[in-house]
Amino acid sequence: MATKTFDIREILKLIPHRWPFVMIDRVTRYEDGGDTLTALKNVTFNEAHFPGHFPAVPTMPGVLILEAMAQACGILAVMRSGVRPESGLILYFAGIDSARFKRPVVPGDQLVLDVALDKHKRDVWKFKARATVDGELACEAEMMCVLRPPVA
């Protein structure tokens, strides 16, 4: 199998998210037909949440770490299914289990997002996801996504 990488231009073709909510900067590893994917999120001080979370100690909100992990899962599901945003279907974040936060994520950190497909049945996708910084676990969770038409 050939290992692929994707830059931001390719990522924007795969997921419907746009600024300020794109949480993936690069996919560094995906093998055609594979069940795993590694992506990067560069954490920078100029992100909109840092002035309020927390002014004296800028810390990336846990829900945004989870969103970055979910977007990496979404890219893996899109690569596996072949469904693209222009198809009229969206992969919605549908559930989370066993989420644990192990260290704060701060400006200057690079989140390495490792996601693995656990189960796929019809339109439901389940993943195991981990976010690390310099090899240290920041967050882990089991995530579920579902492929649906957009809510009108």
C-alpha positions as CSV (number, residue, x, y, z in Angstrom):
1,M,0.0,0.0,0.0
2,A,1.2,3.5,-0.8
3,T,1.5,6.0,2.1
4,K,-0.2,9.3,1.3
5,T,0.1,12.8,2.9
6,F,-2.3,15.7,2.4
7,D,-1.7,19.4,2.8
8,I,-4.4,21.9,3.8
9,R,-5.6,22.4,0.2
10,E,-6.4,18.6,-0.1
11,I,-7.9,18.6,3.4
12,L,-10.4,21.3,2.4
13,K,-11.5,19.1,-0.4
14,L,-12.2,16.2,2.0
15,I,-14.1,17.9,4.8
16,P,-16.8,20.7,4.8
17,H,-15.1,22.7,7.7
18,R,-13.8,26.2,7.0
19,W,-12.0,28.9,8.9
20,P,-12.2,29.3,11.9
21,F,-13.1,25.7,12.5
22,V,-10.7,23.7,10.4
23,M,-8.6,21.9,13.1
24,I,-6.3,19.8,10.8
25,D,-3.3,21.4,9.2
26,R,-1.8,18.3,7.6
27,V,-2.3,14.6,7.2
28,T,1.1,13.0,7.6
29,R,0.2,9.3,7.1
30,Y,-2.6,7.4,5.4
31,E,-2.2,4.2,3.5
32,D,-4.7,3.5,0.7
33,G,-7.5,1.3,2.1
34,G,-5.9,1.5,5.6
35,D,-7.7,1.7,8.9
36,T,-5.4,4.4,10.4
37,L,-4.5,8.0,9.8
38,T,-2.1,10.5,11.4
39,A,-2.8,14.2,11.2
40,L,-1.3,17.4,12.7
41,K,-2.8,20.4,14.4
42,N,-0.4,23.3,14.9
43,V,-1.5,25.2,18.0
44,T,-0.8,29.0,17.6
45,F,-1.4,31.9,20.0
46,N,-3.4,33.8,17.4
47,E,-6.4,31.3,17.6
48,A,-9.6,33.0,18.6
49,H,-10.2,31.0,21.8
50,F,-6.9,31.9,23.5
51,P,-7.7,35.5,24.7
52,G,-10.6,34.1,26.8
53,H,-9.3,30.6,27.7
54,F,-7.4,31.6,29.8
55,P,-5.9,35.1,29.5
56,A,-3.0,34.5,31.9
57,V,-2.4,30.8,30.9
58,P,-3.6,30.3,27.3
59,T,-4.9,26.7,27.1
60,M,-6.6,24.9,24.2
61,P,-10.1,24.0,25.3
62,G,-10.6,20.2,25.6
63,V,-13.7,20.3,23.3
64,L,-11.5,21.7,20.5
65,I,-8.9,18.9,21.0
66,L,-11.8,16.5,20.7
67,E,-13.0,18.4,17.5
68,A,-9.5,18.0,16.0
69,M,-9.6,14.3,16.7
70,A,-13.1,14.1,15.2
71,Q,-12.0,15.9,12.1
72,A,-9.1,13.4,11.7
73,C,-11.6,10.6,12.1
74,G,-13.8,12.2,9.5
75,I,-10.9,12.4,7.0
76,L,-10.2,8.7,7.6
77,A,-13.9,7.8,7.0
78,V,-14.0,10.0,3.8
79,M,-10.9,8.3,2.5
80,R,-12.3,4.8,3.2
81,S,-15.8,5.5,1.9
82,G,-15.0,7.8,-1.0
83,V,-17.8,10.2,0.0
84,R,-16.9,13.8,-0.5
85,P,-18.7,17.0,0.7
86,E,-20.2,17.7,-2.7
87,S,-22.1,14.4,-2.5
88,G,-24.7,16.1,-0.3
89,L,-23.8,14.0,2.7
90,I,-22.0,15.1,5.9
91,L,-20.2,13.0,8.4
92,Y,-21.5,14.2,11.7
93,F,-19.8,13.7,15.1
94,A,-22.4,11.5,16.9
95,G,-20.8,10.3,20.1
96,I,-17.9,10.1,22.4
97,D,-16.9,7.6,25.1
98,S,-14.0,7.2,27.5
99,A,-12.6,10.7,26.8
100,R,-9.6,11.5,29.0
101,F,-7.4,14.5,29.1
102,K,-3.8,14.0,30.3
103,R,-2.0,17.2,29.8
104,P,-2.8,20.8,28.8
105,V,-2.2,21.9,25.2
106,V,-0.8,25.4,24.8
107,P,0.4,27.7,22.0
108,G,3.5,26.4,20.3
109,D,2.4,22.7,20.8
110,Q,1.9,20.5,17.8
111,L,-0.9,18.0,18.3
112,V,-0.3,14.7,16.6
113,L,-3.6,13.0,16.0
114,D,-3.6,9.2,15.6
115,V,-7.0,7.7,14.7
116,A,-7.9,4.1,13.9
117,L,-11.1,2.7,12.5
118,D,-12.6,0.4,15.1
119,K,-15.9,-0.6,13.5
120,H,-18.0,0.5,10.4
121,K,-21.5,-0.6,9.8
122,R,-23.7,1.1,7.1
123,D,-23.5,4.8,7.9
124,V,-22.0,4.5,11.4
125,W,-18.3,4.7,12.0
126,K,-16.5,4.1,15.3
127,F,-12.9,5.1,16.0
128,K,-10.2,5.1,18.6
129,A,-8.4,8.4,18.7
130,R,-5.3,9.8,20.5
131,A,-3.8,13.2,20.6
132,T,-0.1,13.6,21.7
133,V,2.3,16.4,22.1
134,D,6.0,15.5,21.8
135,G,5.1,11.9,22.3
136,E,3.2,12.6,25.5
137,L,-0.6,11.7,25.6
138,A,-2.8,14.8,25.8
139,C,-6.2,13.2,25.1
140,E,-7.7,9.9,24.1
141,A,-11.3,8.9,23.3
142,E,-13.5,6.6,21.4
143,M,-15.5,8.5,18.8
144,M,-18.6,7.8,16.7
145,C,-19.6,9.5,13.5
146,V,-22.6,9.1,11.3
147,L,-23.1,9.9,7.6
148,R,-26.3,11.9,6.9
149,P,-27.8,14.5,4.6
150,P,-27.3,18.0,6.0
151,V,-30.0,19.2,8.4
152,A,-32.2,21.7,6.6
